[in-house]
Amino acid sequence: MMLVACGPSWWPRVADPVRIVLLGGLGEIGRNCMAIEQGDGPDRRIVLIDCGLMFPSADMHGIDLVLPDFTYLRDNAERIEALVTTHGHEDHIGAISYLLRDEHGIGDRRAGPLPILGSRLTLGIAANRIDEAGLRDRVEFRAVADGDRVEVGPFTIEFIAVTHSVPHAHAICVETAQGVVLHSGDYKIDLTPVDDRRCDLARLGQIATDRGVRVLLADSTNAEEAGHAPSESSVGEVLRALFVQQAGRRIITASFASHLHRIQQIMDAAVASGRRVATLGMSMGKNVRLARDLGVINIEPSHLIDISEIDHYSPGEVCVISTGSQGEPMSALALLARGENRFVKVGSDDTVVLSSHAIPGNESNVNRVIDGLLRRGAQVVHSGIADVHATGHAQADDIKTYLSIIEPDWYVPIHGEFRHLVANAALGRRMGVPDERVLVCEDGDVLVLDDEGLRWGERVPAGYVFVDGIIGDVGSGVIRDRRVLAEEGVVVVVATVDVHSGDVITGPEIITRGWVYAPEAEDLLDEACETVESSLRRALLDGVRDVEALEREVRRAAGKFVNERTRRRPMIVPVVMET
């Protein structure tokens, strides 16, 4: 399929083609990863933009994390010039340590360390995970500042300041042989940010005017939400009022450990109300220390206390800032809700503030934590009760403003579920991008930008890679089995046969979990055993002696019985042993 549009009249002809390889983040929240490459054959060079993870959905039973498929990057590891990061959120940098490993990653395919470019804060957050994995020797960190232009292979990369829910986020301008490819990063247009670092719309407009933007890849997360995203500063006003209202009570707040602007505002509200601040959770402690070292968070040392010291103060003198705002089962807040945290015991003197919004798919976990906190007597304040959270992503009117400044030749929505991409595409058309130049893509799609325009290339592998303890040991088949086990249960049928005489020596015996409760269903289980035994004896009488064939007959007979009698479809596991 060819999608053709000529570039500006001054555009140089016969330039090297540029390929945009979309490896994650299109059709889901998370796994954001893409490659931009230029040239053909041995001269082809690649720059990566972001390498993030995704948190598992409720039906991914037992899965810890979900990663991009690194097959394409592994096959082209020596062509990768650098990894460019937009900001310090896990869905953009959380998979870097897995990318660097030998198995499934590119670690053993590269002759030297992988350069990673980003702000000092972004690199500091990424370094925590890389150090935990013991892979620091496989990277070379290169810190950049707002407005820096860096030569990376055949590309010139410019880092443009944008406002997001984590400080020091960037849009990425990639100058290629085919012109400018602009990656918006995660952004919103906040005119009153906490740190006064605004989205550099002037620079974006200058690039659009001077050189033009051939392809704009833009955040879609809030494309369905009308209006403008509220300022992060508005949350600070709500928090200060809330701290005054809760005088005399201990306040425990929960937020993303990377949401340092929110943490700063919580600290400011706590200090203003005469409280001392303690952090709870390893990542929260690490990020606050890093942010203080970089001057991103400012608080007097006298206002900070260790979490082990909070019982030395009255409830109204303490504010705890905790991880676990998404209800992760082993997070600090979830342990609090279950009464299992060794530092803090929640009770009737506590007010818990969830200064966040549940990521799609995490709602049940968050609700479970809220219920647990309420059962322990705490008061709980969340975004459904008070405006204690503000999104970090552009809403519809912000996106339209952005498009009016950039006026791209081609528009590719990224970062979001498919419905978000479709909504963002509609905004692009409404703002004047021709319909044939708005491309709604999915993971694995490849776009080829050449002198004639933008066209589809051959797809690359981009499926989910599941992490359950050790990366790569769980496939989609295992997930399907776990889903069946969780929803329908399992029935194990064990029998021993004499393949020479054709007799059933022992069994069949049925062991079940999650289908019926065995002590209360003895008659049903006896009937099932008789049905399977009858079928097994008929097969043996017909001369069947192959164990695998006998197991298939057992599975068929047991499955038919279970379905007819209970209208359920548990996993049937036949075990036929021979003597």
Backbone hydrogen bonds, N-H to C=O, Kabsch-Sander energy under -0.5 kcal/mol:
donor,donor_aa,acceptor,acceptor_aa,energy
3,L,1,M,-0.5
4,V,2,M,-0.6
5,A,452,E,-1.9
7,G,451,D,-0.6
11,W,8,P,-2.1
18,V,449,L,-2.7
19,R,37,E,-2.7
20,I,447,L,-3.0
21,V,19,R,-0.6
21,V,35,A,-3.3
22,L,20,I,-0.6
22,L,445,D,-2.5
23,L,21,V,-0.8
23,L,33,C,-1.7
24,G,33,C,-1.1
27,G,25,G,-0.7
27,G,416,G,-3.2
28,E,416,G,-0.8
30,G,28,E,-0.9
31,R,53,L,-1.4
32,N,91,D,-1.7
33,C,24,G,-1.3
34,M,49,I,-1.3
34,M,50,D,-0.6
35,A,21,V,-2.5
36,I,47,V,-2.7
37,E,19,R,-2.6
38,Q,45,R,-2.1
39,G,17,P,-1.4
43,D,40,D,-1.5
44,R,41,G,-1.6
45,R,38,Q,-2.4
46,I,79,R,-2.5
47,V,36,I,-2.5
48,L,82,A,-2.6
49,I,34,M,-2.7
50,D,48,L,-0.5
50,D,84,V,-2.6
51,C,92,H,-3.5
52,G,32,N,-1.9
53,L,90,E,-1.9
54,M,66,V,-2.6
60,M,57,S,-1.9
61,H,59,D,-1.1
63,I,60,M,-1.9
64,D,467,V,-3.0
65,L,467,V,-1.3
66,V,54,M,-2.5
67,L,465,V,-3.2
70,F,68,P,-0.7
74,R,70,F,-3.1
75,D,71,T,-2.3
76,N,72,Y,-0.9
77,A,74,R,-1.1
79,R,76,N,-1.6
80,I,76,N,-0.6
80,I,77,A,-1.2
81,E,46,I,-3.6
81,E,79,R,-0.5
82,A,46,I,-0.7
83,L,115,P,-2.7
84,V,48,L,-3.1
84,V,82,A,-0.5
85,T,117,L,-2.6
92,H,89,H,-2.1
93,I,89,H,-2.0
94,G,90,E,-2.0
95,A,51,C,-1.9
96,I,51,C,-0.5
96,I,93,I,-1.5
99,L,95,A,-2.1
100,L,96,I,-1.7
101,R,98,Y,-0.9
106,I,99,L,-3.3
107,G,101,R,-2.0
109,R,106,I,-1.8
110,R,106,I,-0.6
110,R,107,G,-0.7
114,L,138,R,-2.8
116,I,140,E,-2.5
117,L,83,L,-2.7
118,G,142,R,-1.4
123,L,119,S,-2.7
124,G,120,R,-2.1
125,I,121,L,-2.4
126,A,122,T,-2.4
127,A,123,L,-2.6
128,N,124,G,-1.0
129,R,125,I,-0.9
130,I,126,A,-2.0
131,D,127,A,-3.0
132,E,128,N,-1.9
133,A,129,R,-1.7
134,G,131,D,-1.5
135,L,130,I,-2.3
138,R,135,L,-2.0
139,V,136,R,-1.6
140,E,114,L,-2.1
142,R,116,I,-2.7
144,V,118,G,-1.9
147,G,159,F,-3.3
148,D,145,A,-2.3
150,V,157,I,-3.1
152,V,150,V,-0.6
152,V,155,F,-2.8
155,F,152,V,-2.4
156,T,175,E,-1.4
157,I,150,V,-3.3
157,I,155,F,-0.5
158,E,173,C,-2.5
159,F,148,D,-2.2
160,I,158,E,-0.6
160,I,171,A,-2.5
162,V,169,A,-1.9
163,T,188,K,-0.6
169,A,162,V,-0.6
170,H,86,T,-2.3
171,A,160,I,-2.9
172,I,183,H,-2.7
173,C,158,E,-2.5
173,C,171,A,-0.6
174,V,172,I,-0.6
174,V,181,V,-2.8
175,E,156,T,-3.0
175,E,173,C,-0.6
176,T,174,V,-0.6
176,T,179,G,-2.2
179,G,176,T,-1.7
180,V,212,G,-0.6
181,V,174,V,-2.7
182,L,180,V,-0.5
182,L,215,V,-2.8
183,H,172,I,-3.1
183,H,181,V,-0.5
184,S,182,L,-0.6
184,S,217,L,-2.9
188,K,163,T,-1.8
190,D,188,K,-1.2
191,L,189,I,-0.7
196,D,193,P,-1.0
198,R,196,D,-1.0
200,D,161,A,-2.8
201,L,199,C,-2.4
204,L,200,D,-1.9
205,G,201,L,-2.6
206,Q,202,A,-2.1
207,I,203,R,-2.4
208,A,204,L,-2.3
209,T,205,G,-2.1
210,D,206,Q,-3.1
211,R,207,I,-2.3
212,G,207,I,-1.7
214,R,180,V,-1.4
214,R,212,G,-0.6
215,V,180,V,-1.6
216,L,410,W,-2.2
217,L,182,L,-3.1
217,L,215,V,-0.5
218,A,216,L,-0.6
218,A,412,V,-1.4
219,D,185,G,-0.6
220,S,414,I,-1.1
220,S,415,H,-1.4
222,N,394,A,-0.6
223,A,220,S,-2.2
225,E,222,N,-1.7
226,A,224,E,-0.5
233,S,192,T,-0.5
234,S,231,S,-1.1
235,V,232,E,-1.3
236,G,232,E,-0.8
237,E,233,S,-1.1
238,V,234,S,-1.3
239,L,235,V,-2.6
240,R,236,G,-2.3
241,A,237,E,-1.9
242,L,238,V,-2.3
243,F,239,L,-2.5
244,V,240,R,-1.6
245,Q,241,A,-2.1
246,Q,242,L,-1.7
247,A,244,V,-1.3
249,R,246,Q,-2.2
250,R,349,D,-2.2
251,I,318,V,-1.6
252,I,250,R,-0.5
252,I,351,T,-2.8
253,T,251,I,-0.5
253,T,320,V,-3.5
254,A,353,V,-2.5
255,S,322,S,-1.8
259,H,256,F,-1.3
260,L,258,S,-2.3
263,I,259,H,-2.1
264,Q,260,L,-2.4
265,Q,261,H,-1.9
266,I,262,R,-2.4
267,M,263,I,-2.5
268,D,264,Q,-2.5
269,A,265,Q,-2.3
270,A,266,I,-2.4
271,V,267,M,-2.8
272,A,268,D,-2.3
273,S,269,A,-1.2
274,G,271,V,-1.8
275,R,270,A,-2.8
276,R,317,E,-2.7
277,V,303,H,-3.1
278,A,319,C,-2.3
280,L,321,I,-2.5
285,G,281,G,-2.2
286,K,282,M,-2.4
287,N,283,S,-2.5
288,V,284,M,-2.3
289,R,285,G,-2.1
290,L,286,K,-2.4
291,A,287,N,-2.9
292,R,288,V,-2.4
293,D,289,R,-2.2
294,L,290,L,-1.8
295,G,292,R,-0.9
296,V,291,A,-2.4
297,I,291,A,-1.2
303,H,300,E,-2.2
304,L,301,P,-1.6
305,I,277,V,-2.7
309,E,306,D,-2.3
310,I,307,I,-1.1
312,H,309,E,-2.0
313,Y,310,I,-1.6
316,G,248,G,-0.5
317,E,314,S,-2.2
318,V,315,P,-1.6
319,C,276,R,-2.4
320,V,251,I,-2.6
321,I,278,A,-2.8
322,S,253,T,-3.4
322,S,320,V,-0.6
323,T,280,L,-1.4
327,G,324,G,-2.0
331,S,328,E,-2.1
333,L,323,T,-0.9
335,L,331,S,-2.1
336,L,332,A,-1.9
337,A,333,L,-2.3
338,R,334,A,-1.3
339,G,336,L,-1.2
340,E,335,L,-3.1
341,N,335,L,-0.7
346,V,344,V,-0.5
350,D,347,G,-1.6
351,T,250,R,-2.7
352,V,379,Q,-3.4
353,V,252,I,-3.0
353,V,351,T,-0.5
354,L,352,V,-0.6
354,L,381,V,-3.0
355,S,254,A,-1.8
355,S,353,V,-1.2
356,S,354,L,-1.7
362,N,359,I,-3.0
366,V,362,N,-2.3
367,N,363,E,-2.7
368,R,364,S,-2.1
369,V,365,N,-1.9
370,I,366,V,-2.4
371,D,367,N,-2.5
372,G,368,R,-2.1
373,L,369,V,-2.4
374,L,370,I,-2.5
375,R,371,D,-2.3
376,R,372,G,-1.0
377,G,374,L,-1.7
378,A,373,L,-1.8
379,Q,350,D,-2.3
381,V,352,V,-3.1
383,S,356,S,-0.5
385,I,382,H,-2.1
386,A,382,H,-2.3
388,V,386,A,-2.4
394,A,187,Y,-2.1
396,A,222,N,-0.6
396,A,225,E,-3.1
397,D,227,G,-1.8
398,D,227,G,-0.8
398,D,395,Q,-0.6
399,I,395,Q,-2.5
400,K,396,A,-2.3
401,T,397,D,-2.0
402,Y,398,D,-2.5
403,L,399,I,-2.6
404,S,400,K,-2.1
405,I,401,T,-1.2
405,I,402,Y,-0.5
406,I,402,Y,-2.3
407,E,403,L,-2.6
409,D,213,V,-2.5
410,W,214,R,-1.3
411,Y,437,R,-2.7
412,V,216,L,-3.0
414,I,218,A,-2.9
416,G,25,G,-1.9
416,G,28,E,-0.8
420,H,417,E,-0.8
421,L,417,E,-1.9
422,V,418,F,-2.4
423,A,419,R,-2.1
424,N,420,H,-2.4
425,A,421,L,-2.5
426,A,422,V,-2.0
427,L,423,A,-1.5
428,G,424,N,-2.1
429,R,425,A,-2.2
430,R,426,A,-2.2
431,M,427,L,-1.7
432,G,429,R,-1.7
433,V,428,G,-2.2
437,R,434,P,-2.1
438,V,435,D,-1.5
439,L,411,Y,-2.3
439,L,437,R,-0.6
440,V,438,V,-0.6
441,C,439,L,-0.7
443,D,26,L,-1.2
444,G,22,L,-3.6
445,D,442,E,-2.2
447,L,20,I,-2.5
448,V,455,R,-3.3
449,L,18,V,-3.8
449,L,447,L,-0.6
450,D,448,V,-0.6
450,D,453,G,-2.7
453,G,450,D,-1.1
454,L,3,L,-0.6
455,R,448,V,-2.2
456,W,1,M,-1.1
457,G,446,V,-3.4
460,V,444,G,-2.1
465,V,67,L,-1.9
466,F,464,Y,-0.5
466,F,474,V,-0.7
467,V,65,L,-2.7
468,D,466,F,-0.6
468,D,470,I,-0.8
470,I,468,D,-1.8
472,G,466,F,-1.3
473,D,470,I,-1.4
474,V,466,F,-0.5
479,I,475,G,-1.8
480,R,476,S,-2.3
481,D,477,G,-2.2
482,R,478,V,-2.7
483,R,479,I,-2.2
484,V,480,R,-2.2
485,L,481,D,-2.6
486,A,482,R,-2.5
487,E,483,R,-2.2
488,E,484,V,-3.4
489,G,484,V,-1.3
490,V,513,R,-2.8
491,V,571,M,-3.3
492,V,511,I,-3.5
493,V,491,V,-0.5
493,V,573,V,-2.2
494,V,492,V,-0.5
494,V,509,E,-2.8
495,A,575,V,-2.4
496,T,506,T,-2.3
497,V,577,M,-2.9
498,D,503,D,-2.8
499,V,497,V,-0.8
502,G,498,D,-2.6
503,D,498,D,-0.8
505,I,496,T,-2.2
505,I,503,D,-0.7
506,T,496,T,-1.3
509,E,494,V,-2.7
511,I,492,V,-2.9
511,I,509,E,-0.5
513,R,490,V,-2.2
515,W,516,V,-0.5
518,A,516,V,-0.9
520,E,517,Y,-1.8
521,A,518,A,-1.6
525,L,521,A,-2.3
526,D,522,E,-2.6
527,E,523,D,-2.3
528,A,524,L,-2.2
529,C,525,L,-2.4
530,E,526,D,-2.2
531,T,527,E,-2.2
532,V,528,A,-2.4
533,E,529,C,-2.7
534,S,530,E,-2.3
535,S,531,T,-2.0
536,L,532,V,-2.6
537,R,533,E,-2.7
538,R,534,S,-2.0
539,A,535,S,-1.9
540,L,536,L,-2.2
541,L,537,R,-2.6
542,D,538,R,-1.7
543,G,540,L,-1.6
544,V,539,A,-2.3
550,L,546,D,-2.2
551,E,547,V,-2.4
552,R,548,E,-2.0
553,E,549,A,-1.7
554,V,550,L,-2.2
555,R,551,E,-2.7
556,R,552,R,-2.4
557,A,553,E,-2.5
558,A,554,V,-2.8
559,G,555,R,-2.6
560,K,556,R,-2.3
561,F,557,A,-2.2
562,V,558,A,-2.6
563,N,559,G,-2.3
564,E,560,K,-2.5
565,R,561,F,-2.5
566,T,562,V,-2.2
567,R,563,N,-1.8
568,R,562,V,-0.7
571,M,489,G,-2.6
573,V,491,V,-3.1
573,V,571,M,-0.6
575,V,493,V,-3.1
577,M,495,A,-2.7
577,M,575,V,-0.6
579,T,497,V,-1.8
